[in-house]
């Protein structure tokens, strides 16, 4: 385990200024290169204390900017058009990069590292996705994954396009069956 001083809040780890123990790989591959932490040596501890006020002021400024963007972004829905099978299963998936690109094209600059997605989206439908604009500010946007713009509009209105197609096909089948039965009945009546 390695001792580090956190330079910003890290989810599920700790707050700014806290000394934490982490595995060497996590420190070496993520926290140190991303400048989220520094090694907890005596020199670094002294340096951090001299810089603490500046770091906290910078963090507050970035947090307030993120909160302003979050207010505007809350409730945003992005449409992603994908090919899918009859069951609604996608041919492929919607990944973090796709969502980041869609949110960016909707007018908000979002990096793929800010998108929190437990696993790729593999089905059609409306999917809530968390965007972390700042370590302390998150917002939820909706990814509307559909086969077409029309399908996306139907999903947004709360209609399942696949069920709608099934119901239309069922109605057409019933209509054809009724017409066929009526035609059969007419044929039997004739001598």
N, C-alpha and C positions, 0 to 999 in steps of 0.2 A: 504494500500500500504506500501511496505517496501523499504527503501533506501539501495542500494548495490553499492559497487565499483567493476567494472568489472576487472578481472585479465587477460582476453584475449578478443579478438574481438568476439562478439556474434551476429550472423546474425539477422537482423531486430531489434536489441536492442541498440548496441553501440560499441565503441572502448575501448581498454584497458585503464584503469585509469578513465573512465567516471563514474560519479555517476548517477545511474538510479533508477527510481521507478518501481517496479514490484509487481504483486500480491503475497501474502504470499505463496500460494501453489507452484507457479513457482520457487520462491526462495528456499523454503524448500525441494521440491522434485527433482529439476533439477540443478539449478545454484550452490547452496551451496554444495551438495554432489559431484558434478562433479568438484569441485574446480575451477569453472569458475568465481566466484565472492565471495566477503566477505562483511559482514555487514558494513555499512558506519558509524561507531562510530568514535569519535575523536582519540581513540587509534589506530584503524585500519587505519585511514587516515594517521596518522603520520608514522605508520609502512610501509604502502604502499609507501609513498614518499621515505623512506630510501631504500626500495627494488626495486623501479621503474626501475633503470638502469639495475639491474640484470635481472628482469622480461623481459624488452625489449630486452636485449641481447639474452636471452634464446628463446624468441619468434622469433627473427630474424633467429637464428640458425635453429630452427624447421621449419620455413617457407622456408628457402633455401633448406633444405633436402626434404621437400614436393614438391618443384618446380622441383627438379631433378627427383624424382619419377614420377611426373606428366608428364614430357617430355617423359619418357619411356612408360608410361601407356596410353597416348593419342592415341585414335584410336583402342584400344584393343576391340576385340569382343569375348564374351564368349558364348558358346553353352549350352543351357539347354534343355534336352529332356523331354517332357511331353506328357501325353495322352490327346487327344482332340477329340471333336465330328466333324462331317462332316462340320459344319459351321466355324470351327477354334476356337471354344470356349473351353477353357481348362477344364478338370475335376479337379477342384482345382484351385490353382493359384501359381504364382512365387512371393515369398515374399523377403524382405530385406535379410534375412538369406541365402536364396538360391543364391542370387546374390553375397553376400560377400564370400560365400564358393567357387563359381565358379571363381571369380576374384582371390582369394587366390590360388586356384589350378592352375591358369594361371601364377603364379609366383610373385604376388604382395600381400603383407600382408595387408588385409583390414578387419576392424572390422565392424560388422553390424551397429554400431552407425554412421559410416562414409557414409553409403549408403543413398542417399536422393531419396525416392520413394513416390510420393504423394498418390498413391493407388497401391495395388498389381496388377501385370500383369495377365490378365485373358484370353488373346487371343494369338494365334500363331503369329509369325512375328518378325520383327526387332524393338527393343525398346531402345531408348536412356535412359541411367541411369546416374545420377550425383553422383560422389564420392567426398566427401570433405576430402582431405588428411590433411588439416589444416584449421582453421577458415577462412583464407584468400586465400586458394589454392584449387580449385575444378577442376575436370577433368570429361569428359563424356566418358563412355564406352558404347558399344552396347550389349544388351542382345538378342541373336538370339534364340528365343523360337520355337522349332520345334518338330515334332513327331518322327523324326529319324535323324541319321547323314546325310543321303541322302537329306532329307527335309531341313536340316540346310544348306547344301552346295547349294541347289537350291535357298533358300532365300538369301544367301550371294551373289549369282550371279544375284539377282534381279528377280528371277522367283518365282511366287506364286505357291507352290506345290499343294494347293487345287484346284486352277484354272486349273493347268496342268492336274490333275486327271480328273476333270470335262470335259475338252476338249478332253482328250483321250477316256473317256467313250462316249462322244457325237459322236466322229469320229467312234468308234466301232459300236455304234448304227446305224449310218447312213450307214456304210458299210454293216451291217447285213440286214438293210432294203432294200438296193440296191440289195443285193444277193437274198433276199426273193422275191423282185419284179421281178427280172430276172427269177428266178425259176418259178414264177407264170406265167410269159409270155411264157415260154417254154411249160408249161403244157397246156396252152390254144391253142397253135399252133398244137399240136398233135391231130389226129382224134380219 
